[in-house]
Amino acid sequence: MIPGHFHRRRFSDLSEQEVLALAISSEEDDARIYRSYAEKLRTDYPDTAEIFDGMAQEEDHHRQALIDQHEARFGSIIPLIRREHVAGFHHRRPVWLIENLGIDRIREEAAAMERDAEKFYLKAARQSTDTSTRKLLGDLAAAEAGHQTRANDLTNTHLTEDAQEQEAKAANRQFILTWVQPGLAGLMDGSVSTLAPIFATAFATQDTWTTFLVGLAASVGAGISMGFTEAASDDGELSGRGSPVKRGFASGIMTTIGGLGHALPYLITDFWTATSIAIIVVFIELWAIAWIQNRFMHTPFFRAALQVVFGGALVFAAGVIIGSG
């Protein structure tokens, strides 16, 4: 049983006054959400923040028009009824759940807010048998559609090509700081640091299952260590590197993947077949790291390849020599 679920009112049971009160509270909530978006984006994306400021003002205008209509029809006492009081009414995600979303996702959330409200009012209007209620719901649906048009107008006004380019650069930089850098560091650590224990075990025992278990333990252990280290090293507040949880996941997961890449071939029972495949996987991993450095970090490809491949080769050789001895 969901707490409070069976205490909600059905939309069809609401009076016209309650529907109007619900619309007023919804407009108020949406304006508050848009202002929260604007404050979150104001530092890095000032032009988009202006768009959300404008959308919040639009919500204020509609709320005031609804209040005026309520006063004219029912008086100044507005019933307290909100989205969570009505079964099936569209819900808004709490602002703290979107704090770490990127700018594109926030824009999508805002567009979804307007679409959901319009669809709900249209559906409610079709189901209504009362003429005045049907008209009221239709007007509300039209108002939500108007919000979407107004949002497009505001975007064209504030978000010039130069502004969009600057925001795209800022978003790309944030993506690199939050995901690429920690993930790349994890992939490098997982791919290179696990070479020695895996291949040392392989050549010392020539037992593929034992080698796989050592590789699995080394990869998972390194992933957990790198993930917690990345998350605990910087909360992102001053450096602007983004959520420590996201960075921790990126680093930890990529570290584990980097190690598992050349551990999984040892599930093959034939030692030399498994080892040959593992060496090929190592070669692919190291070149992939060089490509990522070149693609996202703008490191010259051959310099990145020389650094990564040379370092990986040294670790690989150390593991083979130690295992063979």
C-alpha distance (Angstrom), angle and dihedral (degrees) to the residues before:
residue distance angle dihedral
M1 . . .
I2 3.81 . .
P3 3.84 110.6 .
G4 3.79 110.7 -112.3
H5 3.81 94.0 3.5
F6 3.80 95.1 113.6
H7 3.81 92.0 46.3
R8 3.80 93.6 64.9
R9 3.77 122.2 108.0
R10 3.76 121.2 -121.3
F11 3.77 112.9 -118.1
S12 3.82 90.8 -128.1
D13 3.82 89.2 59.2
L14 3.82 94.8 56.5
S15 3.76 119.5 106.0
E16 3.80 120.8 -128.0
Q17 3.81 89.2 -102.8
E18 3.81 91.1 52.7
V19 3.81 91.6 48.0
L20 3.80 88.8 52.6
A21 3.82 91.0 47.4
L22 3.81 89.8 49.5
A23 3.80 90.4 51.7
I24 3.82 90.5 50.4
S25 3.80 94.0 51.4
S26 3.81 90.8 44.9
E27 3.80 92.5 53.0
E28 3.80 89.2 48.4
D29 3.82 92.0 51.5
D30 3.80 93.0 47.5
A31 3.80 92.1 50.6
R32 3.80 89.4 51.8
I33 3.81 91.4 49.5
Y34 3.80 92.2 50.1
R35 3.79 91.0 50.8
S36 3.80 89.3 50.7
Y37 3.80 89.4 52.6
A38 3.79 89.9 49.3
E39 3.79 93.2 51.9
K40 3.79 91.8 48.0
L41 3.80 92.5 51.2
R42 3.79 100.7 36.0
T43 3.81 97.3 94.5
D44 3.81 99.5 46.5
Y45 3.82 101.0 22.1
P46 3.82 108.1 29.7
D47 3.81 94.6 162.4
T48 3.78 93.7 54.1
A49 3.82 88.6 45.0
E50 3.81 87.9 59.1
I51 3.79 89.2 53.6
F52 3.80 91.5 55.1
D53 3.81 90.6 45.2
G54 3.80 87.8 55.6
M55 3.80 92.6 47.3
A56 3.81 90.0 50.6
Q57 3.80 89.6 53.0
E58 3.80 89.5 50.7
E59 3.81 89.4 53.5
D60 3.82 89.1 50.0
H61 3.82 91.0 53.4
H62 3.79 92.4 50.3
R63 3.80 91.5 45.8
Q64 3.79 90.7 52.4
A65 3.81 91.0 48.7
L66 3.80 89.7 51.1
I67 3.80 91.2 48.6
D68 3.81 90.5 50.7
Q69 3.80 89.9 50.9
H70 3.81 91.2 48.4
E71 3.79 92.0 50.8
A72 3.79 90.8 49.3
R73 3.82 93.8 50.5
F74 3.79 106.4 27.9
G75 3.81 109.2 11.6
S76 3.79 133.2 -109.2
I77 3.83 99.1 -58.8
I78 3.81 106.7 94.6
P79 3.84 116.1 -163.2
L80 3.79 115.2 -119.8
I81 3.79 104.9 -115.1
R82 3.78 126.4 142.1
R83 3.80 139.0 177.7
E84 3.78 93.9 -89.9
H85 3.82 90.0 57.1
V86 3.82 93.4 62.1
A87 3.80 124.8 71.0
G88 3.79 113.9 -126.2
F89 3.79 95.4 10.1
H90 3.81 115.5 139.9
H91 3.78 112.7 -95.6
R92 3.78 131.0 -146.0
R93 3.78 122.3 -133.7
P94 3.82 111.6 -116.8
V95 3.80 110.2 -101.0
W96 3.81 92.3 -120.7
L97 3.81 89.5 62.3
I98 3.81 91.6 61.8
E99 3.81 98.3 41.3
N100 3.79 92.2 103.1
L101 3.80 96.7 42.1
G102 3.79 120.7 114.7
I103 3.77 123.4 -111.2
D104 3.81 94.2 -100.1
R105 3.79 91.7 52.1
I106 3.80 91.2 49.6
R107 3.80 89.7 52.7
E108 3.81 89.1 50.1
E109 3.81 90.4 50.3
A110 3.81 90.7 52.1
A111 3.80 92.3 48.9
A112 3.80 90.3 48.4
M113 3.81 90.3 51.9
E114 3.79 91.2 58.9
R115 3.81 94.8 42.0
D116 3.81 93.4 48.9
A117 3.79 92.3 50.3
E118 3.81 92.7 48.5
K119 3.82 93.1 48.0
F120 3.78 92.2 48.3
Y121 3.78 94.4 51.0
L122 3.81 92.0 46.0
K123 3.80 91.7 50.9
A124 3.80 91.7 46.3
A125 3.81 90.7 49.1
R126 3.81 91.8 53.0
Q127 3.79 90.8 50.9
S128 3.78 95.2 47.5
T129 3.82 118.6 100.4
D130 3.81 95.3 -170.5
T131 3.80 113.4 91.5
S132 3.80 97.0 -146.3
T133 3.80 92.5 45.1
R134 3.82 90.4 48.7
K135 3.80 90.0 52.3
L136 3.79 92.2 47.5
L137 3.80 92.7 51.1
G138 3.80 91.1 45.6
D139 3.79 90.3 52.5
L140 3.80 90.0 50.8
A141 3.82 90.8 50.5
A142 3.79 90.0 50.6
A143 3.79 89.7 49.6
E144 3.82 90.9 53.8
A145 3.81 90.4 48.9
G146 3.79 87.5 50.3
H147 3.79 89.3 53.8
Q148 3.81 89.3 58.5
T149 3.81 91.1 50.8
R150 3.78 90.4 47.0
A151 3.79 90.6 50.0
N152 3.80 89.3 55.3
D153 3.81 90.5 49.3
L154 3.80 90.7 50.6
T155 3.81 90.5 48.7
N156 3.81 91.1 52.9
T157 3.81 90.4 47.6
H158 3.79 100.4 47.6
L159 3.80 105.7 21.6
T160 3.81 104.7 70.3
E161 3.80 121.8 176.2
D162 3.81 90.4 -99.0
A163 3.80 91.0 49.9
Q164 3.79 91.6 48.7
E165 3.80 90.4 49.6
Q166 3.79 91.9 50.4
E167 3.81 92.0 47.7
A168 3.81 90.8 47.6
K169 3.80 89.7 53.4
A170 3.80 91.1 48.4
A171 3.81 91.6 48.5
N172 3.82 91.2 48.4
R173 3.79 91.0 49.4
Q174 3.81 90.6 50.5
F175 3.81 90.6 48.8
I176 3.79 90.6 52.9
L177 3.80 93.6 47.1
T178 3.81 95.0 46.1
W179 3.78 102.7 36.6
V180 3.80 115.2 7.8
Q181 3.80 101.5 47.8
P182 3.84 96.4 46.5
G183 3.79 91.3 40.4
L184 3.79 92.7 49.1
A185 3.79 91.9 48.0
G186 3.80 89.3 50.3
L187 3.80 93.7 47.3
M188 3.80 91.0 50.1
D189 3.78 92.5 47.7
G190 3.79 93.9 45.6
S191 3.78 94.9 44.7
V192 3.81 98.0 44.3
S193 3.80 106.6 29.0
T194 3.80 94.0 51.7
L195 3.81 94.0 50.8
A196 3.79 94.4 82.9
P197 3.84 99.5 49.6
I198 3.81 93.8 41.3
F199 3.79 97.7 48.6
A200 3.80 93.2 36.7
T201 3.80 88.5 56.2
A202 3.79 91.2 43.9
F203 3.80 95.8 53.9
A204 3.80 94.2 37.1
T205 3.82 95.7 52.7
Q206 3.82 105.0 15.4
D207 3.81 83.0 -150.4
T208 3.81 109.6 132.4
W209 3.81 96.1 -162.1
T210 3.80 93.3 51.3
T211 3.79 89.5 46.8
F212 3.79 90.9 51.2
L213 3.82 92.3 50.6
V214 3.80 91.4 49.8
G215 3.81 90.4 48.0
L216 3.79 92.2 47.6
A217 3.81 92.3 49.4
A218 3.80 92.6 45.9
S219 3.82 93.0 47.9
V220 3.80 96.9 46.3
G221 3.80 92.9 42.0
A222 3.79 92.1 49.1
G223 3.80 90.6 46.8
I224 3.80 92.9 53.0
S225 3.79 91.6 45.7
M226 3.81 94.8 47.9
G227 3.79 92.4 44.6
F228 3.80 95.0 53.0
T229 3.80 92.0 41.3
E230 3.80 92.7 53.2
A231 3.80 93.5 45.4
A232 3.81 93.6 47.5
S233 3.80 97.4 42.2
D234 3.81 97.8 68.0
D235 3.80 131.7 11.7
G236 3.80 89.8 -158.9
E237 3.80 95.1 -125.9
L238 3.81 97.1 113.3
S239 3.79 100.9 21.9
G240 3.80 94.6 47.0
R241 3.81 90.5 -136.9
G242 3.78 92.5 135.7
S243 3.78 134.7 -124.2
P244 3.82 113.8 -1.4
V245 3.81 88.8 -146.8
K246 3.81 92.2 57.6
R247 3.79 92.1 45.4
G248 3.79 90.9 47.5
F249 3.79 92.5 51.6
A250 3.82 91.8 46.7
S251 3.78 93.0 50.2
G252 3.80 96.4 41.8
I253 3.79 96.9 45.8
M254 3.80 94.7 45.9
T255 3.81 91.1 47.2
T256 3.78 90.2 54.3
I257 3.80 92.2 46.1
G258 3.79 91.3 49.2
G259 3.80 91.6 55.6
L260 3.79 97.2 39.9
G261 3.79 91.3 53.9
H262 3.79 93.0 76.3
A263 3.83 95.7 27.6
L264 3.81 96.8 59.8
P265 3.84 94.9 63.9
Y266 3.81 87.6 67.1
L267 3.78 88.7 71.8
I268 3.80 81.6 81.6
T269 3.80 108.1 92.1
D270 3.81 96.8 -142.8
F271 3.80 107.0 86.2
W272 3.80 100.4 -150.6
T273 3.80 93.7 43.0
A274 3.81 90.8 50.8
T275 3.80 92.1 45.5
S276 3.80 93.2 48.9
I277 3.81 91.6 51.2
A278 3.80 91.1 45.6
I279 3.81 90.8 53.6
I280 3.80 90.5 50.7
V281 3.82 90.0 49.8
V282 3.81 90.3 50.6
F283 3.79 89.9 52.4
I284 3.82 91.0 51.2
E285 3.83 92.3 46.6
L286 3.78 93.9 52.0
W287 3.79 93.5 48.7
A288 3.82 90.1 46.5
I289 3.79 89.3 55.1
A290 3.80 90.2 50.5
W291 3.82 90.1 50.3
I292 3.82 92.6 49.9
Q293 3.80 90.7 50.0
N294 3.78 89.9 51.1
R295 3.82 94.7 43.3
F296 3.79 101.0 46.1
M297 3.81 106.4 14.5
H298 3.82 94.8 40.0
T299 3.79 92.0 -130.1
P300 3.83 110.6 158.3
F301 3.80 105.2 -97.5
F302 3.79 98.8 -128.4
R303 3.79 92.5 46.1
A304 3.79 90.8 50.3
A305 3.80 90.9 46.0
L306 3.80 91.9 49.7
Q307 3.80 92.7 50.0
V308 3.79 96.8 44.7
V309 3.79 99.5 37.9
F310 3.80 93.8 43.0
G311 3.80 92.3 48.4
G312 3.80 92.2 45.2
A313 3.78 91.2 48.5
L314 3.80 91.2 53.7
V315 3.82 92.4 50.8
F316 3.80 91.1 45.2
A317 3.80 91.2 50.4
A318 3.79 91.0 48.5
G319 3.80 90.9 53.6
V320 3.81 93.3 48.2
I321 3.81 93.7 46.9
I322 3.79 93.6 47.0
G323 3.79 92.1 45.6
S324 3.80 93.7 46.8
G325 3.78 92.2 49.2
